[in-house]
Structure formats: C-alpha cells, structure tokens
Amino acid sequence: MNDSWFGVDKLLHLTVCFLLAGVGTCALVAGGMRLLNACFLAFCMTVIVGALKEVLDAMGSGDTSLKDLVADAVGAALGTGLAAGILSGL
C-alpha cells in the first residue's frame, strides 16, 4: 500500500473533515451553543467520524492508516478555526 502524506486520499480526508467541522461549528452556534463549545464539539465529533471510518477500513472495507487520522484532525482543526474566525468577526 502506498500511503503518501501528500496523496489524493489525504486531501480527501482533510477536505471532508474541514467541511464537516466547519459546517458543524456553524450549525451548533446557529442552534444557540457558545462558539468555544461549538468548536470543541464539532472538532471532536469530526475526528470521531474519521476514526470510525478507519475502524470500518480495518474490518475490510479499505486500508487503515494513521496518516488518514492525522489528515482528519488537521482538516477538523482548520474547519473549526475558519468557522470560529468568521463567526467571531475576524
């Protein structure tokens, strides 16, 4: 298995988690949650979704990769960070 740090697969992981965390943060704030709490919850839930995807991969639906989890966490951090910046008026 070729598991490059800079392959298309990592970009997909990063992008999907970026979108999930960013939209999740915005939705939670729109629902009345404080921004910091929304960022924390959206980040955690996004990373959990990424981890569950890796569990499914380990059960036979794909190849597991710690690098995928790192890309998920980076995407989630960037998504919550951008959402927080936009929502706080920066």
C-alpha positions in Angstrom: 0.0 0.0 0.0 1.4 3.4 -1.0 0.3 5.7 1.9 1.8 9.1 0.9 1.4 12.1 3.1 0.6 14.2 0.0 -1.6 11.8 -1.9 -5.2 12.4 -3.1 -6.5 10.3 -0.3 -5.1 12.6 2.4 -6.5 15.6 0.6 -10.0 14.0 0.5 -9.8 13.2 4.2 -8.7 16.8 5.0 -11.3 18.3 2.8 -14.2 16.2 4.1 -13.3 16.8 7.7 -12.7 20.5 7.0 -16.3 20.8 5.7 -17.9 18.7 8.4 -16.2 20.6 11.2 -16.8 24.0 9.7 -20.5 23.4 8.9 -20.9 21.6 12.2 -19.5 24.6 14.1 -21.8 27.0 12.3 -24.8 24.8 12.8 -24.2 24.4 16.6 -23.7 28.2 17.0 -26.8 28.8 15.0 -28.6 26.5 17.4 -27.6 28.6 20.3 -24.3 27.0 21.5 -21.5 29.2 22.6 -18.7 29.4 20.0 -16.0 27.8 22.0 -18.2 24.9 23.0 -19.4 24.5 19.4 -15.8 24.4 18.1 -14.8 21.8 20.6 -17.9 19.6 19.9 -17.6 19.9 16.1 -13.9 19.1 16.2 -14.4 16.0 18.5 -17.3 14.7 16.5 -15.5 15.1 13.2 -12.4 13.3 14.5 -14.7 10.5 15.9 -16.3 10.1 12.4 -12.8 9.9 10.9 -11.8 7.2 13.5 -15.0 5.2 12.8 -14.1 5.3 9.1 -10.7 3.8 9.9 -12.4 1.1 12.0 -14.6 0.2 9.0 -11.4 0.1 6.9 -9.8 -2.3 9.4 -12.9 -4.5 9.2 -12.3 -5.0 5.5 -13.7 -2.0 3.6 -10.4 -0.4 2.9 -6.8 0.2 4.1 -6.3 1.6 7.6 -3.9 4.5 8.1 -2.7 6.7 10.9 -1.9 9.3 8.3 -5.6 9.4 7.4 -6.4 10.2 11.1 -3.9 12.9 11.1 -5.4 14.4 7.9 -8.8 14.1 9.5 -7.7 16.0 12.6 -5.9 18.7 10.6 -9.0 19.2 8.4 -11.2 19.4 11.5 -8.9 21.9 13.2 -8.8 24.1 10.1 -12.6 23.9 9.6 -13.4 24.8 13.2 -10.7 27.5 13.1 -12.1 29.1 10.0 -15.7 28.9 11.2 -14.6 30.5 14.6 -12.8 33.3 12.8 -15.8 34.0 10.6 -18.4 33.8 13.4 -16.3 35.9 15.8 -16.0 38.6 13.1 -12.3 38.3 12.3 
